[in-house]
Amino acid sequence: MSELPPHDSSSEPDPLDSFDEIVANETERDPDLAVIEAGSRTLRTQGGLPGADVPARPADPETDKALREVEADLATRWGETKLEPSVSRIAALMDLLGEPQRAYPSIHITGTNGKTSTARMIEALLSAFELRTGRYTSPHVQSITERISLDGTPISAERFIETYGDIKPYIEMVDAQQEYRLSFFEVLTGMAYAAFADAPVDVAVVEVGMGGSWDATNVIDGDVAVVTPIDLDHTDRLGGTPGEIAVEKAGIVKQDATVILAQQPVDAAQVLLKKAVEVDATVAREGLEFGVVARHVAVGGQLLTLRGLGGEYQEIFLPLHGAYQAHNAAVALAAVEAFFGVGAAHSQGLDIDTVRKAFAAVTAPGRLEVVRRSPTVVLDAAHNPAGARATAEAVSEVFDFSRLIGVVGASGDKNVRGLLEAFEPIVAEIVITQNSSHRAMDADELAGIAVEVFGEDRVQVEPRLDDALEAAITLAEEDGEFAGGGVLVTGSVITVGEARLLLGRG
């Protein structure tokens, strides 16, 4: 296995021509969009810190015990997939806590895929410009403390425990007043907002849990609302088309905010632009006001030219793989520009050296992450068909595997057939397994679908993840040490997190 060498750009077209082509393609759209956009304002310019890796369990036995007690307490509450669509409980908690979420400006992120990676990039950029940041993302890869970060680093176990203890009396008061107790996600959201106010932070970067309007995070009024690409996921709760899903996600767009839109399906774009008109929000759209001008595969990542709201940013090294990460970078850059007023208050772009430094320091655990060599083992948290297609494309672009073995453990509430079909063209054989979550699809049930997609001779079942990893590595090594076999572990954030631990990371 080897990553492909840097691309020779000597024969490439001029980047500005490429961007003009992007604009031309994007403007050939549904005519109804023109009517919607006629009433909206668009952003047009006239004229970080290194990311910490995933934390391990606390080394101190007493701290570890206390953290486990908090985790056990949280586990008694509704899980993240059991929802009662309302923000009344989290709003009541915020009221008792003195509205901590109003103590700082915020950037709010929704969408189907790419939210966490985009949040980490935004955080890195803000940190590089010497702002104190708070980041709230979900789900976690290995440790629950990952969800709440200060200055690019997950809060310590001690601080997590302390924050929970500080707000627990108020949680119990809300529980007593409401028809339903606060959920697991609502409590964590309250903890994040309280921790950010206590720090205090200069800006919070907040990823929604699911949807937007009734998501627990939506008690903030984000100065900047970011919408990553919308696709089909959680269709039983959010809707069966991108347009229907966009109705819920548009709920994070607040009065007079700035909206940063990644490339969207037409029906989703219509909904989002209509909402922007209704609340007099300013809009910047990928492919029009900003975008990826050029990208070249490089060792360890990719080299980008991005068109921002304040002009062009060249020679940006991003140590992440895949075209989708380049698009996430463009969205993140536009979001930070908008936060600083680029394109609205002033036309001058951000300092290029600071932008380069920030992007070069970005990490994304569990997103096309190489955790072992000989054979190469890659972890990716793709858990729906859209994410799987993006991952499959990136693997084909970046890695020169002679034979790729898949290890897949998925959640029972996902479109696993679509996920498997996305990986089928690039995977020689697949090892079906399951993670330890109660949401995990039974390995035999998942294998039945895999057989229909791959054929029986290409499917192996190992219910235990450690056995599945060993089987996949053995299969990848069958052609010899230097044959270039690889292993891709995917299907769920939980599967990736547990594999990461088993392979000695964290």
Solvent accessible surface area in square Angstrom, and as a share of the most:
residue,aa,sasa,rsa
1,M,60,0.27
2,S,61,0.39
3,E,32,0.14
4,L,65,0.32
5,P,94,0.59
6,P,88,0.56
7,H,98,0.44
8,D,102,0.53
9,S,59,0.38
10,S,97,0.63
11,S,101,0.65
12,E,72,0.32
13,P,90,0.57
14,D,76,0.39
15,P,43,0.27
16,L,94,0.47
17,D,86,0.44
18,S,25,0.16
19,F,10,0.04
20,D,90,0.47
21,E,108,0.48
22,I,40,0.20
23,V,45,0.26
24,A,50,0.39
25,N,92,0.47
26,E,38,0.17
27,T,80,0.46
28,E,144,0.64
29,R,70,0.26
30,D,51,0.27
31,P,107,0.67
32,D,82,0.43
33,L,3,0.02
34,A,65,0.51
35,V,115,0.66
36,I,34,0.17
37,E,35,0.15
38,A,90,0.70
39,G,50,0.48
40,S,18,0.12
41,R,115,0.42
42,T,38,0.22
43,L,6,0.03
44,R,128,0.47
45,T,40,0.23
46,Q,135,0.60
47,G,118,1.13
48,G,1,0.01
49,L,83,0.41
50,P,102,0.64
51,G,25,0.24
52,A,31,0.24
53,D,71,0.37
54,V,11,0.06
55,P,38,0.24
56,A,62,0.48
57,R,93,0.34
58,P,27,0.17
59,A,106,0.83
60,D,70,0.37
61,P,101,0.63
62,E,123,0.55
63,T,17,0.10
64,D,24,0.12
65,K,118,0.50
66,A,30,0.23
67,L,3,0.02
68,R,126,0.46
69,E,101,0.45
70,V,11,0.06
71,E,43,0.19
72,A,61,0.47
73,D,40,0.21
74,L,0,0.00
75,A,76,0.59
76,T,90,0.52
77,R,21,0.08
78,W,62,0.22
79,G,30,0.29
80,E,52,0.23
81,T,27,0.15
82,K,113,0.48
83,L,63,0.31
84,E,54,0.24
85,P,85,0.53
86,S,30,0.19
87,V,47,0.27
88,S,55,0.35
89,R,10,0.04
90,I,0,0.00
91,A,42,0.33
92,A,23,0.18
93,L,0,0.00
94,M,1,0.00
95,D,97,0.50
96,L,57,0.28
97,L,41,0.20
98,G,58,0.56
99,E,61,0.28
100,P,13,0.08
101,Q,7,0.03
102,R,130,0.47
103,A,70,0.54
104,Y,16,0.06
105,P,53,0.33
106,S,3,0.02
107,I,0,0.00
108,H,0,0.00
109,I,0,0.00
110,T,0,0.00
111,G,1,0.01
112,T,12,0.07
113,N,36,0.18
114,G,24,0.24
115,K,28,0.12
116,T,17,0.10
117,S,6,0.04
118,T,0,0.00
119,A,0,0.00
120,R,32,0.12
121,M,0,0.00
122,I,0,0.00
123,E,9,0.04
124,A,7,0.06
125,L,0,0.00
126,L,0,0.00
127,S,9,0.06
128,A,18,0.14
129,F,52,0.22
130,E,161,0.72
131,L,45,0.22
132,R,82,0.30
133,T,0,0.00
134,G,0,0.00
135,R,6,0.02
136,Y,0,0.00
137,T,8,0.05
138,S,9,0.06
139,P,61,0.38
140,H,51,0.23
141,V,13,0.08
142,Q,33,0.14
143,S,12,0.08
144,I,9,0.05
145,T,5,0.03
146,E,20,0.09
147,R,5,0.02
148,I,0,0.00
149,S,0,0.00
150,L,14,0.07
151,D,45,0.24
152,G,5,0.05
153,T,69,0.40
154,P,18,0.12
155,I,9,0.04
156,S,56,0.36
157,A,15,0.12
158,E,100,0.45
159,R,73,0.27
160,F,0,0.00
161,I,39,0.20
162,E,109,0.49
163,T,13,0.07
164,Y,10,0.04
165,G,43,0.41
166,D,89,0.46
167,I,6,0.03
168,K,75,0.32
169,P,70,0.44
170,Y,82,0.31
171,I,1,0.00
172,E,91,0.41
173,M,87,0.39
174,V,0,0.00
175,D,25,0.13
176,A,91,0.71
177,Q,117,0.52
178,Q,52,0.23
179,E,149,0.67
180,Y,81,0.31
181,R,108,0.40
182,L,1,0.00
183,S,10,0.06
184,F,28,0.12
185,F,17,0.07
186,E,9,0.04
187,V,0,0.00
188,L,0,0.00
189,T,0,0.00
190,G,0,0.00
191,M,0,0.00
192,A,0,0.00
193,Y,0,0.00
194,A,18,0.14
195,A,3,0.02
196,F,0,0.00
197,A,29,0.23
198,D,107,0.56
199,A,17,0.13
200,P,92,0.58
201,V,10,0.06
202,D,67,0.35
203,V,0,0.00
204,A,0,0.00
205,V,0,0.00
206,V,0,0.00
207,E,5,0.02
208,V,0,0.00
209,G,31,0.30
210,M,17,0.07
211,G,0,0.00
212,G,0,0.00
213,S,47,0.30
214,W,52,0.18
215,D,7,0.04
216,A,7,0.06
217,T,0,0.00
218,N,21,0.11
219,V,15,0.09
220,I,2,0.01
221,D,85,0.44
222,G,2,0.02
223,D,70,0.37
224,V,3,0.01
225,A,0,0.00
226,V,0,0.00
227,V,0,0.00
228,T,1,0.00
229,P,56,0.35
230,I,3,0.02
231,D,42,0.22
232,L,77,0.38
233,D,16,0.08
234,H,41,0.18
235,T,62,0.36
236,D,113,0.59
237,R,84,0.31
238,L,14,0.07
239,G,17,0.16
240,G,44,0.43
241,T,59,0.34
242,P,28,0.18
243,G,8,0.07
244,E,91,0.41
245,I,1,0.00
246,A,0,0.00
247,V,95,0.55
248,E,23,0.10
249,K,8,0.03
250,A,4,0.03
251,G,12,0.11
252,I,0,0.00
253,V,2,0.01
254,K,39,0.17
255,Q,114,0.51
256,D,92,0.48
257,A,4,0.03
258,T,23,0.13
259,V,0,0.00
260,I,0,0.00
261,L,5,0.02
262,A,4,0.03
263,Q,73,0.32
264,Q,32,0.14
265,P,52,0.33
266,V,62,0.36
267,D,53,0.27
268,A,0,0.00
269,A,9,0.07
270,Q,42,0.19
271,V,37,0.21
272,L,1,0.00
273,L,1,0.01
274,K,120,0.51
275,K,47,0.20
276,A,0,0.00
277,V,56,0.32
278,E,112,0.50
279,V,21,0.12
280,D,71,0.37
281,A,1,0.01
282,T,15,0.08
283,V,0,0.00
284,A,0,0.00
285,R,17,0.06
286,E,6,0.03
287,G,0,0.00
288,L,22,0.11
289,E,11,0.05
290,F,1,0.00
291,G,1,0.01
292,V,13,0.07
293,V,9,0.05
294,A,26,0.20
295,R,59,0.21
296,H,34,0.15
297,V,21,0.12
298,A,16,0.12
299,V,97,0.56
300,G,31,0.30
301,G,1,0.01
302,Q,2,0.01
303,L,69,0.34
304,L,2,0.01
305,T,16,0.09
306,L,0,0.00
307,R,77,0.28
308,G,4,0.04
309,L,3,0.02
310,G,17,0.16
311,G,27,0.26
312,E,56,0.25
313,Y,7,0.03
314,Q,89,0.39
315,E,112,0.50
316,I,0,0.00
317,F,67,0.28
318,L,0,0.00
319,P,38,0.24
320,L,15,0.07
321,H,16,0.07
322,G,1,0.01
323,A,24,0.19
324,Y,54,0.20
325,Q,1,0.01
326,A,0,0.00
327,H,59,0.26
328,N,8,0.04
329,A,0,0.00
330,A,2,0.02
331,V,3,0.01
332,A,0,0.00
333,L,1,0.00
334,A,0,0.00
335,A,0,0.00
336,V,0,0.00
337,E,0,0.00
338,A,14,0.11
339,F,45,0.19
340,F,66,0.27
341,G,15,0.14
342,V,0,0.00
343,G,14,0.13
344,A,80,0.62
345,A,87,0.68
346,H,83,0.37
347,S,49,0.32
348,Q,142,0.63
349,G,23,0.23
350,L,23,0.11
351,D,76,0.39
352,I,54,0.27
353,D,91,0.47
354,T,27,0.16
355,V,0,0.00
356,R,76,0.28
357,K,130,0.55
358,A,0,0.00
359,F,0,0.00
360,A,51,0.40
361,A,22,0.17
362,V,6,0.03
363,T,50,0.29
364,A,10,0.07
365,P,10,0.06
366,G,0,0.00
367,R,46,0.17
368,L,8,0.04
369,E,26,0.12
370,V,35,0.20
371,V,18,0.10
372,R,87,0.32
373,R,128,0.47
374,S,77,0.50
375,P,11,0.07
376,T,5,0.03
377,V,0,0.00
378,V,1,0.01
379,L,0,0.00
380,D,5,0.03
381,A,8,0.07
382,A,9,0.07
383,H,49,0.22
384,N,1,0.01
385,P,17,0.11
386,A,18,0.14
387,G,11,0.11
388,A,0,0.00
389,R,127,0.46
390,A,28,0.21
391,T,3,0.02
392,A,10,0.08
393,E,113,0.51
394,A,2,0.02
395,V,6,0.03
396,S,68,0.44
397,E,49,0.22
398,V,2,0.01
399,F,9,0.04
400,D,88,0.46
401,F,35,0.14
402,S,77,0.50
403,R,46,0.17
404,L,8,0.04
405,I,0,0.00
406,G,2,0.02
407,V,0,0.00
408,V,2,0.01
409,G,0,0.00
410,A,1,0.00
411,S,7,0.05
412,G,41,0.40
413,D,68,0.35
414,K,24,0.10
415,N,88,0.45
416,V,7,0.04
417,R,99,0.36
418,G,13,0.12
419,L,1,0.00
420,L,0,0.00
421,E,90,0.40
422,A,16,0.12
423,F,2,0.01
424,E,48,0.21
425,P,103,0.65
426,I,41,0.21
427,V,6,0.03
428,A,38,0.30
429,E,40,0.18
430,I,1,0.01
431,V,0,0.00
432,I,0,0.00
433,T,0,0.00
434,Q,56,0.25
435,N,8,0.04
436,S,96,0.62
437,S,25,0.16
438,H,168,0.75
439,R,68,0.25
440,A,19,0.15
441,M,16,0.07
442,D,73,0.38
443,A,1,0.01
444,D,100,0.52
445,E,101,0.45
446,L,0,0.00
447,A,8,0.06
448,G,38,0.36
449,I,33,0.17
450,A,0,0.00
451,V,54,0.31
452,E,116,0.52
453,V,29,0.17
454,F,10,0.04
455,G,26,0.25
456,E,137,0.62
457,D,130,0.67
458,R,59,0.22
459,V,25,0.14
460,Q,63,0.28
461,V,54,0.31
462,E,45,0.20
463,P,74,0.46
464,R,152,0.55
465,L,13,0.06
466,D,50,0.26
467,D,53,0.27
468,A,0,0.00
469,L,9,0.04
470,E,121,0.54
471,A,15,0.11
472,A,0,0.00
473,I,20,0.10
474,T,77,0.45
475,L,21,0.10
476,A,3,0.03
477,E,77,0.34
478,E,106,0.48
479,D,90,0.47
480,G,35,0.33
481,E,130,0.59
482,F,186,0.77
483,A,34,0.26
484,G,12,0.11
485,G,7,0.07
486,G,0,0.00
487,V,0,0.00
488,L,2,0.01
489,V,0,0.00
490,T,1,0.01
491,G,0,0.00
492,S,5,0.03
493,V,11,0.06
494,I,54,0.27
495,T,0,0.00
496,V,0,0.00
497,G,2,0.02
498,E,41,0.18
499,A,0,0.00
500,R,1,0.00
501,L,94,0.47
502,L,95,0.47
503,L,41,0.20
504,G,62,0.59
505,R,80,0.29
506,G,50,0.48
